[in-house]
Each structure stands twice: as C-alpha cells, then as structure tokens.
C-alpha cells in the first residue's frame, strides 16, 4: 500500500480499496472514483510503481483487491 500512496498521493481509503480492475497496465493508468468526493480519477502509473506491480502475481479475478487486508478494513467503514 505504501508505494501506491507515495506515487499517487491519494487518500488512504482510496488506496486501500483499489482493485486489480482499477489498473490499466496497457496504458499505465490507475482509474477509480474517489470515496470522499465521488470524482473520477485517471492517474499515470509511475515507473517505480510499475516495477513493483510487475513483481506481483496476477489475480485470477480482476475484482480482487490490491490490498486485501486494508480493503476489508475500509469496507466496514
């Protein structure tokens, strides 16, 4: 979660609830709607963040949270 916060500058809740389908790796973009304002966002994936993402195993389901433990904590809020 820390690399996403560092390279996107987004709120903790938005980073914690990102899912794999929010990533467009072909375009190197992160697409999501902010929880606080409901604003749609399209952010570039920084090269360092992309390198980190490339080390992660791809999920079988694109709706899988990027940060499962954090995502479940924010789902309760």
Backbone as ProteinMPNN parsed JSONL, in Angstrom:
{"seq_chain_A": "XXXXXXXXXXXXXXXXXXXXXXXXXXXXXXXXXXXXXXXXXXXXXXXXXXXXXXXXXXXXXXXXXXXXXXXXXXXXX", "coords_chain_A": {"N_chain_A": [[0.804, -1.192, 0.0], [1.973, 1.197, 0.66], [3.712, 2.016, -1.534], [1.72, 2.742, -3.421], [0.408, 4.885, -2.166], [2.537, 6.663, -1.968], [3.296, 7.13, -4.679], [0.932, 7.996, -5.872], [-0.368, 9.868, -4.284], [-2.864, 9.783, -3.18], [-5.782, 9.566, -0.998], [-5.859, 7.525, 1.973], [-8.077, 5.73, 2.184], [-8.88, 5.531, -0.502], [-6.642, 4.377, -1.719], [-6.503, 2.008, -0.267], [-8.763, 0.627, -1.077], [-8.44, -0.016, -3.725], [-8.739, -2.054, -6.631], [-7.69, -4.804, -8.716], [-8.863, -4.447, -11.198], [-8.922, -1.73, -11.432], [-6.583, -1.01, -12.496], [-4.997, -0.188, -15.488], [-2.871, -1.706, -17.177], [-1.893, -1.781, -19.74], [-2.063, 0.838, -20.608], [-0.706, 2.032, -18.596], [-2.107, 3.233, -16.389], [-4.097, 4.242, -13.572], [-7.38, 3.896, -12.69], [-10.122, 5.161, -11.02], [-12.814, 6.019, -8.746], [-13.001, 8.585, -6.439], [-13.579, 8.151, -2.95], [-14.36, 10.148, -1.151], [-15.145, 12.501, -2.603], [-16.362, 11.519, -4.872], [-15.31, 11.858, -7.337], [-14.194, 11.015, -10.577], [-11.046, 9.576, -11.317], [-8.043, 9.495, -13.193], [-4.952, 8.324, -13.144], [-1.465, 8.433, -13.909], [0.669, 5.569, -13.933], [3.523, 5.491, -12.142], [6.945, 4.837, -13.103], [8.485, 3.447, -11.172], [6.472, 2.411, -9.529], [5.226, 0.776, -11.363], [7.229, -1.126, -11.783], [7.162, -2.379, -9.304], [4.527, -3.428, -9.379], [4.825, -5.279, -11.425], [6.134, -7.309, -10.13], [4.235, -8.596, -8.671], [1.993, -11.374, -8.398], [-0.405, -12.002, -10.936], [-3.931, -11.749, -10.416], [-6.568, -14.257, -10.398], [-9.092, -13.318, -10.571], [-10.177, -10.231, -11.677], [-11.5, -8.484, -10.009], [-10.374, -8.634, -7.584], [-9.068, -7.299, -4.555], [-6.298, -5.027, -4.455], [-4.97, -4.632, -2.102], [-5.725, -6.653, 0.127], [-6.126, -6.974, 3.021], [-6.274, -4.323, 3.97], [-8.341, -3.376, 2.405], [-10.564, -4.808, 3.344], [-10.79, -3.709, 5.871], [-11.573, -1.073, 5.326], [-13.937, -1.532, 4.064], [-15.715, -1.959, 6.069], [-16.106, 0.515, 7.101]], "CA_chain_A": [[0.0, 0.0, 0.0], [2.834, 2.385, 0.761], [4.099, 2.546, -2.851], [0.584, 3.394, -4.073], [0.228, 6.182, -1.534], [3.683, 7.504, -2.314], [3.336, 7.505, -6.091], [-0.315, 8.586, -6.364], [-0.775, 10.986, -3.438], [-4.287, 9.658, -2.88], [-6.197, 9.303, 0.38], [-5.688, 6.157, 2.428], [-9.252, 4.926, 1.833], [-8.88, 5.282, -1.942], [-5.563, 3.43, -1.991], [-6.827, 0.731, 0.379], [-9.867, -0.062, -1.742], [-8.148, -0.275, -5.14], [-8.842, -3.435, -7.105], [-6.882, -5.029, -9.907], [-9.51, -3.911, -12.399], [-8.676, -0.293, -11.494], [-5.311, -0.816, -13.191], [-4.904, -0.433, -16.926], [-1.43, -1.862, -17.348], [-1.562, -1.494, -21.14], [-1.91, 2.292, -20.716], [-0.017, 2.502, -17.38], [-3.016, 4.153, -15.7], [-4.962, 3.799, -12.483], [-8.691, 4.54, -12.858], [-11.003, 4.907, -9.881], [-13.621, 7.144, -8.289], [-12.649, 8.861, -5.045], [-14.655, 7.889, -1.996], [-14.806, 11.37, -0.48], [-15.814, 13.463, -3.493], [-17.023, 10.847, -5.986], [-14.69, 12.346, -8.569], [-13.425, 10.007, -11.311], [-9.628, 9.912, -11.429], [-7.155, 8.703, -14.036], [-3.594, 8.696, -12.749], [-0.424, 7.63, -14.543], [1.444, 4.681, -13.055], [4.941, 5.859, -12.167], [7.809, 3.72, -13.492], [8.847, 2.673, -9.982], [5.278, 1.681, -9.118], [5.03, -0.277, -12.37], [8.186, -2.194, -11.478], [6.606, -3.092, -8.151], [3.357, -4.182, -9.845], [5.288, -6.399, -12.245], [6.601, -8.392, -9.254], [3.084, -9.221, -8.036], [1.32, -12.36, -9.247], [-1.716, -11.527, -11.386], [-5.03, -12.493, -9.796], [-7.458, -14.971, -11.313], [-10.293, -12.488, -10.665], [-9.761, -8.825, -11.701], [-12.181, -7.739, -8.949], [-9.606, -8.879, -6.359], [-8.425, -6.087, -4.018], [-4.835, -4.947, -4.49], [-4.524, -4.676, -0.71], [-6.881, -7.34, 0.726], [-6.362, -6.696, 4.446], [-6.692, -2.923, 4.1], [-9.629, -3.237, 1.74], [-11.614, -5.305, 4.238], [-10.937, -2.756, 6.981], [-12.307, 0.092, 4.842], [-15.279, -1.961, 3.66], [-16.549, -1.864, 7.263], [-16.308, 1.933, 7.43]], "C_chain_A": [[0.853, 1.265, 0.0], [3.269, 2.893, -0.611], [2.943, 3.251, -3.571], [0.321, 4.77, -3.477], [1.319, 7.153, -1.942], [3.609, 8.014, -3.748], [2.033, 8.098, -6.638], [-0.742, 9.799, -5.554], [-2.245, 10.93, -3.039], [-4.546, 9.342, -1.409], [-6.073, 7.819, 0.697], [-6.86, 5.269, 2.013], [-9.269, 4.594, 0.344], [-7.8, 4.278, -2.324], [-5.936, 2.049, -1.451], [-7.884, -0.052, -0.375], [-9.65, -0.28, -3.24], [-8.254, -1.762, -5.443], [-8.003, -3.57, -8.378], [-7.545, -4.453, -11.152], [-9.451, -2.382, -12.471], [-7.392, 0.02, -12.258], [-5.47, -1.11, -14.673], [-3.409, -0.492, -17.227], [-0.995, -1.62, -18.785], [-1.302, 0.001, -21.342], [-1.12, 2.887, -19.558], [-0.841, 3.574, -16.669], [-3.742, 3.449, -14.559], [-6.25, 4.601, -12.624], [-9.573, 4.161, -11.681], [-11.823, 6.162, -9.612], [-13.319, 7.356, -6.816], [-13.853, 8.641, -4.141], [-15.218, 9.18, -1.413], [-15.64, 12.27, -1.394], [-16.591, 12.811, -4.633], [-16.464, 11.25, -7.346], [-13.951, 11.209, -9.282], [-11.987, 10.485, -11.514], [-8.956, 8.961, -12.413], [-5.749, 9.203, -13.746], [-2.58, 7.845, -13.501], [0.256, 6.733, -13.503], [2.909, 5.047, -13.22], [5.79, 4.619, -12.485], [8.179, 2.842, -12.302], [7.667, 1.848, -9.479], [4.999, 0.545, -10.1], [5.994, -1.441, -12.128], [7.7, -3.036, -10.303], [5.425, -3.96, -8.586], [3.768, -5.411, -10.654], [5.808, -7.558, -11.397], [5.446, -9.144, -8.607], [2.453, -10.251, -8.964], [-0.049, -11.841, -9.668], [-2.824, -12.37, -10.76], [-5.845, -13.252, -10.842], [-8.743, -14.169, -11.538], [-9.876, -11.018, -10.631], [-10.435, -7.966, -10.634], [-11.486, -7.929, -7.589], [-8.982, -7.571, -5.863], [-6.902, -6.15, -4.162], [-4.254, -5.111, -3.09], [-5.635, -5.317, 0.122], [-7.143, -7.006, 2.196], [-6.853, -5.268, 4.657], [-8.076, -2.715, 3.499], [-10.755, -3.697, 2.651], [-11.834, -4.365, 5.41], [-11.755, -1.542, 6.55], [-13.708, -0.28, 4.366], [-16.245, -1.851, 4.848], [-16.902, -0.425, 7.588], [-17.387, 2.562, 6.587]], "O_chain_A": [[0.483, 2.276, -0.596], [3.206, 4.099, -0.847], [3.163, 4.25, -4.256], [0.041, 5.719, -4.209], [1.054, 8.321, -2.226], [3.833, 9.198, -4.001], [2.021, 8.644, -7.741], [-1.416, 10.681, -6.087], [-2.806, 11.936, -2.605], [-3.653, 8.911, -0.68], [-6.168, 6.969, -0.189], [-6.643, 4.157, 1.534], [-9.639, 3.482, -0.032], [-8.031, 3.415, -3.171], [-5.704, 1.037, -2.113], [-7.898, -1.281, -0.315], [-10.574, -0.684, -3.946], [-7.905, -2.61, -4.622], [-7.657, -2.58, -9.024], [-6.852, -4.014, -12.07], [-9.882, -1.796, -13.465], [-7.142, 1.169, -12.622], [-6.008, -2.147, -15.061], [-2.77, 0.525, -17.493], [0.166, -1.286, -19.025], [-0.444, 0.391, -22.133], [-0.882, 4.094, -19.523], [-0.353, 4.668, -16.384], [-3.965, 2.239, -14.584], [-6.223, 5.83, -12.671], [-9.75, 2.98, -11.381], [-11.562, 7.226, -10.174], [-13.374, 6.412, -6.028], [-14.993, 8.91, -4.52], [-16.426, 9.29, -1.204], [-16.708, 12.742, -1.006], [-17.392, 13.474, -5.292], [-17.085, 11.003, -8.379], [-13.158, 10.508, -8.653], [-11.746, 11.647, -11.841], [-9.267, 7.77, -12.455], [-5.397, 10.341, -14.056], [-2.811, 6.654, -13.709], [0.394, 7.108, -12.338], [3.468, 4.927, -14.31], [5.399, 3.494, -12.173], [8.183, 1.616, -12.418], [7.846, 0.709, -9.049], [4.576, -0.536, -9.69], [5.612, -2.604, -12.254], [7.818, -4.261, -10.315], [5.343, -5.123, -8.189], [3.127, -6.458, -10.572], [5.913, -8.679, -11.893], [5.651, -10.222, -8.049], [2.38, -10.037, -10.174], [-0.781, -11.295, -8.842], [-2.663, -13.579, -10.596], [-5.811, -12.921, -12.027], [-9.404, -14.321, -12.565], [-9.274, -10.586, -9.648], [-9.998, -6.845, -10.377], [-11.967, -7.435, -6.569], [-8.427, -6.813, -6.659], [-6.3, -7.213, -4.006], [-3.167, -5.665, -2.923], [-6.411, -4.605, 0.76], [-8.293, -6.776, 2.57], [-7.765, -5.042, 5.453], [-8.886, -1.959, 4.037], [-11.796, -3.044, 2.724], [-12.959, -4.237, 5.893], [-12.554, -1.032, 7.335], [-14.577, 0.588, 4.278], [-17.448, -1.671, 4.657], [-17.89, -0.168, 8.276], [-17.677, 3.749, 6.741]]}, "name": "protein", "num_of_chains": 1, "seq": "XXXXXXXXXXXXXXXXXXXXXXXXXXXXXXXXXXXXXXXXXXXXXXXXXXXXXXXXXXXXXXXXXXXXXXXXXXXXX"}
